[in-house]
Amino acid sequence: MKNVFNILMLCFLATCSSFGQDAKNKTISKSFAGKKQVSVTHRYGPLQVVRSSDSQVKLTAILSARTKEPGDMELLEKQFDLEVVESSNILDIKTSFEIENWNSRNGIISLKFKDGSRLKQVKDVEISFLLEVPELEELTLANKYDEIIIREDLKADLNINLYDGRLQTADISGKLKIDTKYSKGSIGNFATGELNFYDSDFNLGDGDDIKLTSKYSKLQFNNVGSFNIQSYDDKITWNTVKGDLSILDKYSDFVGGNFANGKFDLHDSKVTLKDGQSLQIKSKYTKFRFGNLQSLSFELSYDDKVEIVSLGSLKTKSKYTDYKIGELKSGLIVNSYDDDFEIERFIGPLEGIDFTGKYSDITLLLPSTIEYRLEAYAKYGKIQYAESSLETNFYKEKNDEVEIKGKTKNASDSSPLISINSYDGKIILN
């Protein structure tokens, strides 16, 4: 067996040594004047963009390879060209390498071309593309299985289509449009963005207005003006959203800083955010952690877990959800089924409480200075309140039902109302 292995290794080394040590190449160079919209579709190697030293668009494409036979390079060169379509201010460039089938084994490549010709043994085949551009209106770049690098700040709208490659850009002053699959990279600051990621990993800078569609990706943003997210099974982080935040998601994790107003539709997600103003949510099986919120409204919450440091007001329709609130300021409107509310303190000023619950418990520790009116009804449950501070106008207890109406001693008919309608729950007002 050892002898067989040694023979195979010798054959492999002999094959490798038959290739030229230095790569041979073919270079195509072109230049164009007066172009404001440039498009490049590339494949089989890196695509690099730099700033032009003058007002011309310049391109240099180099085919390089290590071949075995003298005629092999000529066959490769015959298949390689650039397709250029231009009008007065538009330039469209496509790398043309007419390959029908590419197979690689142990570094040895066999190629079948579209004209039927074949090349069975070649190594290190690559087409590198260098694009030099002046200030443009729009730049469109596409590559597959390799990288796109924009080394200097770009004053133009930028469109990127990348498959199984790497992207690196400096800052972009214009609009950014990206469509990637199986890719990774870093992107500088940009203006508005329309971003589509699939199974990709990217770090991005600041963006004024972002529309994101993503699946199976890991994305990190810096500061965002406004953020519209449609995601599935992603991990997305950001620093601050200065404007509105919209999320439609399944199975993703979100970590972010402050935001203005938000609207979420979530399924089995995880959200950790800092401070915000108003937030509207529809969710199932989701975990939330917030800093300070002015208002929180659940259109529907089902089997969620909600933790908030400080909340102005809560409006919710929920089922099987756990709420943990550090401090509640102005009040709540709740339609609850088998939920659990843990509110550490109520600081006021009270605007009102409207609680309708079934199999749900809630404890509200009200400051003694708060004046309010109380209308409460409970069946198969318990209502506990500070009886010494309440002037009761109506009290009825029969069988398993309790009904109470009253107000604190200094309250008026216009004082905030606490309304309780509970079925088999425990209500504590202290």
N, C-alpha and C positions, 0 to 999 in steps of 0.2 A: 504493500500500500504506500509506503514511504517513497519507493522508487517511482511509482505512478505519479505521486504528488510533485516530486522533483522534476519529472519530465514535463508535466503541465505548466509548472512555473517557468521552465526554460523556454517553452513554446510561447508563453505569454510575454516574457521579456524580449524574446526575439522579434515578436510582432511589434512591440512598442518601440524597439530600437530602430525598426525600419522606417519609422516616421521621421520627418525632418525635425531637428531640434528647435529651429526658429519658425515661427508662424509666418506664412506668406499672406499677403493682403492685396485687396483691390480698394481703391479710394475713389469716391464720387463726391465732388464739391460743386456747389451751385450758389449763386447769390441773386437776390431780387430786390428791386427798389419800389417804394411807394405802397407797400402792403400793410394793412391795418388789421386784417383778420387772417390768422395763420392756423392751419390744422396739420398735425402730424400723426399718422397711424404707423406704429412700429412693432417689430417683433424680433426675437432671437438675439436680443442684447440690450445694453443700457441706453437710455435716452436722456441726454443732459441738455439743459437750457442755461445759457449765460447771456449777459448783456452785450449787444453789438457795439463795436467801437465807432460805428457811423450809423447812418439811417437805413442801412440795408439789412435784409434778412439773409443770413448765410447758413448754409447747411453742409455738413461733412459727414458722410456715411462710409464706414470702413468695414469691409468683409475680411475677416482673418480666419485662418485655419491651418492645421498641420496635416499635410497630405502624404500619401505613401508613394504614389506613382507620379511621374512628371506631368501627365495629362490631367490629373485629378483637379488641380487648382483651376485649370482652364474650364473644366466642366462646371465647377462651382461659380466661377465668374460669369459664365454664360447665363446662369439662372438669376443673377443678382442685378437689380436695377432700382431706380426710383421713379415712381409714377407721379408726375407733377401736373396739377390742373390749376390754372390761374386766370383771374380776371383783373379788372383795373386795380382793385385794392384787396382782393382775396387770394390766398395761396393755400392749396390743399396738396399735401405731400403724403405718399404712402410708400413704405419699404416693400419692394417686390422681390420675393425670394420664393420661386415657384416649387415649393415642396408639397408633395402629396402625403408622404409618410416619413416619419423620423423615428428611428429606433437606436437606443444607446445601451451598450452592455460593456461593463468593465472599462468605461471611458472610450470605447470604440463605437463610432457612429456609422450607421448605414442609412442612406438617403434614397428615396424614390421621388423623382420629380414629376411634375404634371405632364411633361411631354413624353414620359415613359422611360427616360434615361435613369440610370442608377449609379450610385457611388457607394461601394460596400464598406470601405474602410477609410475613415477620416477622423480627426480628433480636433477638439477645441474650436469648434465652429462658432463664430460670434459676429454679429453685426452691431457695431457701436455707432450711435448717432449723436452728433453735436449740432445743436441749433443755437444760433446767435440771433437775438432779436432786439430791435429798438423799442421805443414805446409803441404799444399796440392798443387796439380796442378790445380784441378778444384772442385768446390762445387756447387751442384744443389739442390735448395730447392723449394718445392711447398706446398702451404697451401690454405685453403678455409674457409672463414667466421671467420678467426681469424688472429693472428699476427705472423710475423717473425721478430725476434730480433737478430742481430749480435752485440754483446756488445764490441768486441775488434777488432783492425785492422786485416784484413784478407789478407794473402799473397797467393792469388790464384785467378784464374778466377772464377767469380760468375755468376750463372744463377738463376733467380728468376721467379717463376710463382705464382701469387697471385690473388685471387678472393675475393672481398668484405672483405678485411682485412687491416692490418696496417703493414708497413715495417719500420724498423729502422736499419741502419747499421753504423758502424764506417768506416774508410778509407779502400779502396780495391786497392791493388797494381796491380791487373791483369785486365783482360777484364771484363766488366759488361754487362750482357744481362738480360733485364727485360721485362716481359709481365704481365700487370696488368689490372684488370677491377674493377671499383667501390671501389678503394682503396686509401689510403693516407699514408703519412709518410715522413721520412727524410733519405737522403743517403749522406754518406761522400764523400771524394775525390775518384776518380777512374781514370783508364787509358782510354782505348777506351771503348765506350759504344754503344750498340745497344738496344734502348729503345722503348718500345711499351706501350703507356698509353691509356686507355679508361675510360672517366668519373672519373678521378683520380685527386688527389691533392698532389703534392710532392715538397719538397725543396731538391735541390741537390748541392753538392760541386763542385770542379774543375773537369773537364774532358778534356783529351787530344784531343780526336777525337770522336765526337758524331754523330750518325745517329738516328734521332728521328722520330717516327711515332705516332701521337697523335690525339685524338678526344674528344671534350667536357671536356678538362682537364685544370687545373690551375697548371703551372709548373714554378719554379724559380731555375735558375742555377747561379753558381758563375762565374768563369772564364773558358772559353772553348778554346781549341786549334783550331779546325775547327768544323763547325756546319752544318749539313744537316738536314733540317726540312721538314716533310710532315705533315700538320696539317689541322684540320677542327674545327672551332668554339672553339678555345682554347684561353687562356690567358697565354702568355709565356714571361718571363723576364730573363735577364742575365746581368752580369756586362760587361765583355769584351770578344770578340772573336778575338784571336790573329791571326788566319788564315782566311780561306775563309768561307763565310756564304751563304748557299743556302736555299731558302724557296719556297715551293709549298703549297699554302694555299687558303682556303675559310673561310671568316667570323671570322678571328682571330685577336687578339690584340697582338702586339709585342712591348716590350720596352727593349732597350739594350744600351750598351755603345759603345766604339770604335770597329771597325772591319777592316779587311784588304780589301779583294775583295768580292763582293757579286753578286748573281744572284737570282732574285725573279720572281715568277709567281704567281700573286695574284688576288683574286676576292673579292671585298667588305671587305677588310681588313683594319687594322690600324697599321701603323709602326712609331715608334719614336726611332731614333738612334742618336748617337753622330757622331764622325768623322770616315771617311773611305777613302779608296783609290778609286778604280773603282767599279762601280755598274751598272749592267744591269737589266732592269725590263720589264716585260710584265704585265699589270694590268688593272683592271676595277673597278670603284666605290671605289677606295682606297684613304685613307688619309695618306700622308707622312710628317714627320718632321725630318730633318737632321741637324747636326751641319756643319762640314766642309767636303766637298767631293772633291777629285781631279778630278773625271770625273763621269758623270751620263749619261746613255744611256737608252732610252725607245725604245724597239722594237715596243711596242704599248702601248699608254696610252689612256684610254677612261673614260671620266667623273671622273677624279681624282682631288685631291687637293694636291699640292706639295709645301712645305715650306722648304727653305734651307738658313742657315746663310751665308755660303760662298761656292762657287762652282768654280772649275777650268774650266771645259768645259761641255756643254750640247749638247747631240745629241738625238733628239726625233722625233717620229711620233705620233701625238696625235690628239684627238678629244674631244671637250667640257671640256678640262682640265684647271685648274687655277694654274699658277706658281707664286710663290712669292719668289724671290731670293734677299738676302741682298746684296751680292756682287758677281759679275761674273768676272773671271780673264782673261781667254785666248780666249773664243769665244763660238760659238754655231752653230749647224747644225740642222735646224728645218723644219719639214713638218707638217703644222698645219692646223686644221679645227675648226673654232669657239672656239679658246682658248683665254685665257686672261693671258698676261705676265706682271708681275710687277717686274722690276729689279731696285733696288735702286741705284746702282752705278756699273760702269765698271772700274776696276783698272788696267787691262793689266798685262803683255804685250800681245797685241792682236795677235792672230794666224790667225783668220779669222771668218767671219760670213756669213752663208748661210741660208737665211730665205725664205721659200716658205709657204705662208699662204692664207687661204680663210676665210673671216669673222673674222680674228684674228688681234688684236692690239698688238703692242710692242713698248716700249720706251727704248732706250739705251742712257744713259748719258755717252758719251765718253770723256775721259780726253783730254784737248787741245793739249797735247804733242804727242798723237797717230797719226802716219802717216798711211794712208790707201788709197786703191783704191776703188771706188764705181761704181757698176753696179746695177741699180735699175729700176724696171718696176712695175707700178701699174695701175689697172683698177678699176673704181668706188671706189677709195679710195684716200688716202692722203699720201704724203711723205714730211716730214719736215726735213731739214738738215741745217747745218751751212754753208750757201752759201758763206760767206766772207772768209772761210778757204778752200774752194774747188775750184780748177781750173777745170772748166767744159769743157770736150772735146766734149760732145754731149748732147743735150737737145731737146726733142721732146714732145710736148703736143698737142694732137688732140682729140677732143670730150671728152671722159671720160678716156683717156689713157695718162700716163706720162712715159717717158723713159729718164733716166739720166745715163751718163757715165763721170767719172772724177776721180780726185785724189787730195789729199791735197797738198799744195804748195811744201813741201819738200819730197814728196813720190816718189818712183821709180817704175819701172815696176815689181820689185820683192817685193814690199811692200804688206802687208796683204790685202786680198780682202774682201770687204763687198758686198755681192750679195743679192738683194731683189727682190722677185717676189710675188706681193701681189694682191689679188682680194677682193675688198670691205673691206679693212682694213685700219687702221691708223698706219703709221710707223713714229716714231720720232727718229732722230739721232741728238743729240746735244753734 
